[in-house]
Amino acid sequence: MLKELTKFIMNPRFPCVMAKSLLKGGGISYHNLEKVEAPLILKKLYTFIDDYQRSPKLSSFIITFSDT
């Protein structure tokens, strides 16, 4: 899934320069889940927030779902 996301973001027609920059710089926290599960999503999101608070830097949080 990460390979497809990378291909999508790095496509020359994709307009978001910030997403491209974050992807190249390792600033994207990406998670693929089998299904929508609020407790697991919240756990991953809180981990992302905790990491940011320890070391603030420009970053983005992305979740995709396999069952949708």
C-alpha positions in Angstrom: 0.0 0.0 0.0 2.8 2.4 0.8 4.2 1.8 -2.7 0.9 2.9 -4.3 0.6 5.9 -2.0 4.2 7.0 -2.9 3.4 6.5 -6.6 0.2 8.6 -6.2 1.9 11.5 -4.4 5.0 11.5 -6.6 3.0 11.6 -9.8 3.9 14.9 -11.6 0.1 15.6 -11.9 -0.4 15.5 -8.1 -0.4 19.2 -7.1 0.6 19.1 -3.5 4.2 20.1 -3.2 4.1 19.8 0.6 3.1 16.1 0.4 5.9 15.4 -2.0 8.4 17.2 0.3 7.2 15.3 3.4 7.4 12.0 1.6 10.9 12.7 0.5 12.0 13.9 3.9 10.4 11.0 5.9 7.7 13.3 7.4 4.7 11.0 6.7 3.4 8.6 9.3 1.5 6.0 7.2 -0.7 3.2 8.4 -2.8 0.7 6.4 -5.5 -1.0 8.4 -7.7 -3.9 7.4 -10.8 -2.2 8.5 -12.1 0.9 10.3 -11.5 0.4 14.0 -11.8 3.6 16.1 -9.8 2.4 19.1 -6.8 1.3 16.9 -7.0 4.5 14.9 -7.0 6.6 18.1 -4.0 4.7 19.4 -2.0 5.3 16.3 -3.1 9.0 16.2 -2.2 9.5 19.9 1.2 7.9 19.2 1.7 10.3 16.3 0.8 13.3 18.5 3.1 12.1 21.3 6.0 11.8 18.8 5.3 15.2 17.5 5.3 16.7 21.0 8.6 15.1 21.8 10.2 16.3 18.5 8.1 18.9 16.7 8.6 18.9 13.0 6.4 19.3 10.0 4.7 15.9 9.5 1.5 14.3 8.2 -0.6 11.3 9.4 -2.2 9.1 6.7 -4.4 6.0 7.2 -5.7 3.9 4.4 -8.1 0.9 4.8 -7.8 -2.4 2.9 -11.5 -3.3 3.1 -12.9 -0.2 1.5 
